[in-house]
């Protein structure tokens, strides 16, 4: 079992920056990769970006490439999502997820067995 707790979501102006954190605990040795997803009302949960648990390899959705950066602090078992140059369309509930079954960063939310509770990010004009 892996427990995930996100934090850092808040209201921010367009063009601003925000950093989300995801602290993992429990069976972290079983994690292969971690990812961030987001969901807006009426839409499917969308892959934002992900990282291998044991390497620096990352992958991003085209919509956030160049603006969002994922990093890890292994000692703290924490993954971060640095979001720069935020746009109104980035408004969503952001979730972190842990993949313990498949190799690599997975784009489908069904491949992630563990999820955090979500944190709201609202970007105002």
Backbone torsions as a table, in degrees:
resi	resn	phi	psi	omega
1	UNK	NA	136.6	177.1
2	UNK	-121.7	131.3	175.8
3	UNK	-106.9	137.4	-178.5
4	UNK	-127.2	134.2	178.4
5	UNK	-131.1	117.6	177.8
6	UNK	-91.9	156.0	173.3
7	UNK	-156.1	165.0	173.7
8	UNK	110.0	-11.0	-179.0
9	UNK	-71.1	143.7	178.8
10	UNK	-169.0	-177.7	175.3
11	UNK	-82.6	132.7	179.8
12	UNK	-143.5	151.5	179.6
13	UNK	-80.1	152.1	175.6
14	UNK	-56.9	137.9	-176.7
15	UNK	91.6	-11.6	-178.9
16	UNK	-84.8	-175.8	-177.6
17	UNK	-127.3	157.9	179.9
18	UNK	-155.9	145.7	175.0
19	UNK	-122.8	123.5	175.1
20	UNK	-97.2	148.1	177.8
21	UNK	-121.2	149.4	174.9
22	UNK	-136.1	110.2	-179.9
23	UNK	-95.5	125.9	179.9
24	UNK	-103.9	144.5	176.4
25	UNK	-146.9	171.0	-178.7
26	UNK	88.4	-128.8	-176.2
27	UNK	-81.2	56.7	-175.0
28	UNK	-68.7	-22.6	178.6
29	UNK	-64.6	-19.2	-178.5
30	UNK	-88.8	-3.6	-176.7
31	UNK	-76.3	129.9	174.5
32	UNK	-97.2	-39.4	178.5
33	UNK	-155.2	160.5	177.4
34	UNK	-126.4	151.8	179.7
35	UNK	-144.6	159.5	170.9
36	UNK	-110.9	133.8	173.2
37	UNK	-123.2	165.6	173.9
38	UNK	-143.4	155.8	180.0
39	UNK	-140.1	134.6	171.4
40	UNK	-113.8	155.4	-177.2
41	UNK	-54.8	130.8	176.4
42	UNK	83.8	1.7	-178.6
43	UNK	-121.8	160.2	175.6
44	UNK	-71.5	156.3	175.3
45	UNK	-66.2	133.7	-170.9
46	UNK	-114.3	134.4	174.9
47	UNK	-68.3	131.0	178.8
48	UNK	-105.1	-49.9	179.4
49	UNK	-176.7	164.6	-178.9
50	UNK	-152.9	166.9	-179.4
51	UNK	-143.8	144.4	169.5
52	UNK	-63.5	149.7	-178.8
53	UNK	-75.9	-32.3	-172.9
54	UNK	-111.6	2.4	175.8
55	UNK	-135.1	177.2	-178.9
56	UNK	-92.2	5.6	-178.9
57	UNK	-65.6	132.2	178.7
58	UNK	-131.9	163.3	178.8
59	UNK	-145.8	142.6	-175.7
60	UNK	-133.0	152.8	170.3
61	UNK	-70.9	149.3	-179.0
62	UNK	-58.7	-31.6	-175.4
63	UNK	-68.2	-18.7	-177.4
64	UNK	-120.0	-5.2	-176.8
65	UNK	-59.1	131.6	-178.7
66	UNK	89.4	-13.2	179.5
67	UNK	-114.8	-32.6	-177.8
68	UNK	-109.5	145.2	179.2
69	UNK	-136.7	131.7	177.3
70	UNK	-102.7	135.8	175.8
71	UNK	-140.5	166.7	-177.5
72	UNK	-132.3	148.7	169.8
73	UNK	-123.5	95.2	-170.8
74	UNK	-64.0	-34.6	-179.1
75	UNK	-61.0	-33.2	-179.2
76	UNK	-94.9	-2.7	-175.0
77	UNK	52.2	45.1	-175.8
78	UNK	-126.3	137.7	175.4
79	UNK	-113.6	139.7	-178.2
80	UNK	-116.9	150.1	171.9
81	UNK	-123.7	103.2	176.4
82	UNK	-86.6	121.7	-176.9
83	UNK	-116.5	117.5	179.6
84	UNK	-116.4	160.2	179.0
85	UNK	49.1	51.8	-176.0
86	UNK	-65.5	145.3	178.8
87	UNK	-119.3	161.0	-179.7
88	UNK	-59.6	-33.2	-179.2
89	UNK	-72.0	-4.3	173.9
90	UNK	-83.8	-6.9	177.6
91	UNK	-60.4	124.3	-176.4
92	UNK	-177.1	171.0	165.5
93	UNK	-89.9	126.3	-178.0
94	UNK	-102.9	134.4	-178.5
95	UNK	-122.8	142.1	167.5
96	UNK	-103.5	153.7	-174.8
97	UNK	-143.3	150.0	179.7
98	UNK	-119.4	132.5	177.8
99	UNK	-105.5	119.4	-179.2
100	UNK	-113.9	2.5	-173.1
101	UNK	-113.0	-38.4	-171.5
102	UNK	-106.6	153.9	175.5
103	UNK	-78.6	144.7	172.7
104	UNK	81.5	177.7	176.9
105	UNK	-80.8	125.7	-177.4
106	UNK	-101.3	140.7	-178.5
107	UNK	-91.3	-19.8	-176.7
108	UNK	-92.2	132.3	-178.4
109	UNK	-64.9	-23.9	-179.8
110	UNK	-66.4	-17.3	-178.9
111	UNK	-84.7	-2.9	-178.8
112	UNK	-106.7	124.3	-174.7
113	UNK	-88.5	-22.6	-173.6
114	UNK	-125.8	138.1	-175.4
115	UNK	-135.5	148.2	170.3
116	UNK	-82.4	-179.2	-175.6
117	UNK	-83.7	-13.8	179.8
118	UNK	94.6	150.0	177.2
119	UNK	-138.6	133.4	-173.9
120	UNK	-81.9	129.4	171.9
121	UNK	-117.2	124.2	179.0
122	UNK	-123.1	124.5	-179.4
123	UNK	-110.1	119.5	-178.6
124	UNK	-98.6	160.0	-178.9
125	UNK	-79.7	NA	NA
